[in-house]
Amino acid sequence: MRSEPKVTPELVAEHGLKPDEHQRILKLIGREPTFTELGIFSAMWNEHCSYKSSRLHLRKLPTKAPWVIQGPGENAGVIDIGDGDACVFKMESHNHPSFIEPYQGAATGVGGILRDVFTMGARPIACLNLLRFGSPDHPKTRHLVSGVVAGIGGYGNSFGVPTVGGSVNFHTRYDGNILVNAMAVGIAKADEIFYAKATGIGRPIVYLGSKTGRDGIHGATMASAAFEADAEEKRPTVQVGDPFSEKLLLEACLEIMAKGCVIAIQDMGAAGLTSSAVEMGAKGDLGIELDLDKVPCRETGMTAYEMMLSESQERMLMVLRPEKEAEAEAVFQKWGLDFAIIGRTTDTLRFVVKHQGEVKVDLPIKELGDEAPIYVRPHVPTAPKPVVTAQDVAPPCSVADALLQLIGSPDLCSKRWVWEQYDHLILGNTVQRPGGDAAVVRVGDGPKGLALTTDVTQRYCEADPVQGGRQAVAEAWRNITATGATPLALTDNLNFGNPERPEIMGQFVGCLQGIGEAASALDFPIVSGNVSLYNETQGRGILPTPSIGGVGLIDDVGKSVGVAFAAAGEAIVLVGESRGWLGQSVYLAQTCGREDGAPPPVDLACERRNGDAVRAAILKGAVTACHDLSDGGLAVALAEMAMAAGVGAQIADGPADMPAHGWWFGEDQARYILTCRKADAPSILSAFAAAGVPAAAIGETGGDALRLGAERPISLLDLSKAHENWLPDYMRGKSSAT
């Protein structure tokens, strides 16, 4: 048997633990930890698992509502969607692994978030993602895009769950640290949710799923540190996924849950066997004793350290009802998966791990699970940026040319090349497919559906974290509203740089303030989420990117609407007030090469009022298409609606006192474009006026071109060519960044 290395200050540092944390460990256990214990502290006390820099601030977020069954603290959030059904969902990051090994990093990110959902007893029905890549000119970007998209599609398609939505952006600040955020959504019976809390003394702890290997060791620790020049050397910390095994695991888990075998369940995600065992015991105020000789391994000679820290995929840990043990084992044997009793619950409140007759770990379990350090990081607020008016910004030579440039830019171009690699139709319940404001997925065989979206405007968050946080939630709320669904709850993935830098911690605190304000004002509670810090490479941090995943409910998917113009000869109505806000706009960045100014302010009362009026109009059946206005403003939204339908439009000029580029490209918030039959326009406008919502008819659908006021017409063919070609050409190496 191999002897364990002696714990030294150098070894402690290699495990990502600071000297004061080492002293905390010594005080806690009264001795130097063993090598395996050091690894366990490293896993449980890193940022990824313990949230030691963020917990203090996360507690301030609104997490409750009458429809919330389970908020943050479990594998996923749960909300009541009526008829005895519950929606289970969460978003999780796999940023560092995806930069090092893009295919497996992204694939196992999808696998991990799917396990978070079916661990709760839910059958997954949809996946989404939010992806941020570096500058298209960076030599690694094309390789990373290709690998990440292939990994997401490879896992989701093979597992058999549709990937129905997402968001893809490019910026040089992600050159050395891309973001891969995965979201999964499932359906369960509201009274049959499963939790991680272990109960009962002397009950069997059962290892389920695939065998343990050496892949992914220190994955959670690696995810809690900034990249330096040695990023490529961290490849062994990336897990390897098997979607076919995960599909078997799903079916086996749901089957034994239905048979009443399960007391508690936890997937082996970050920190693997360590975190799953500790969390189950700590939540139940129990001790846990494990015998690693019983753990199914696919490699010979694995040490206790390796087994406890491995992040091999497709594995679960359960506490079973003793009388159901044989029945559960038969189910797993039927599905061809490992089933092994590797331990038992105790009344000691100790976490004890034995291997080859020796005690390798003997630690207080509550302190591991609940008592990681909490840091009050110094933070400074982001200095306010000056307001940039449309008069301060150079007008384009041609609005038509500017629009063609914008819709063919990396951020606003069609992402069809991405989502066509995902099976978004499998299971047969996708009603609104990728490419619109939000996906709509039918629930079961009835008319009920869920609207799902992911979004964040990171340039707003850097310019003004509070406004950026508000806008991220408000836009998710608008995206769901634009389909006709009622927003119910959200999950988040808070991606930031190094929290030890006061300015970065200031971004984090500011964004959380804005997210909390918007979630409260819009009755859009946060029921699950993830924090991903230290997203920087050699001192250069990412843009603050608090991803928002939203879920809404519509009683009848037949009443939902998409972004495509429904027919020619219909009225086009602009809802909301336009002031021509160009600070931090895509227009400013793409046509002027400027990333400056204050972002558009978010009036949450206005968001609520306007959105409620739009939703009411949709559910009355009066609206034939709807699109929220965001990046690129009015002109881009109209172009997207026209291209989606193959139907053009004629739009009136804007107000005489507003510069044209402010009218067409301003990114004022709380706005929508909708279409309706001409005969319905007066009653719709009257309803908006009665609700105190600004709205005006600004044009009519029809023709084969988009006519923006007095500007030259832009043919739909030219629009579509500019919109559709950039990404495929780029991925074939035919174009450079714009």
Disulfide bonds with the S-S distance in Angstrom:
none
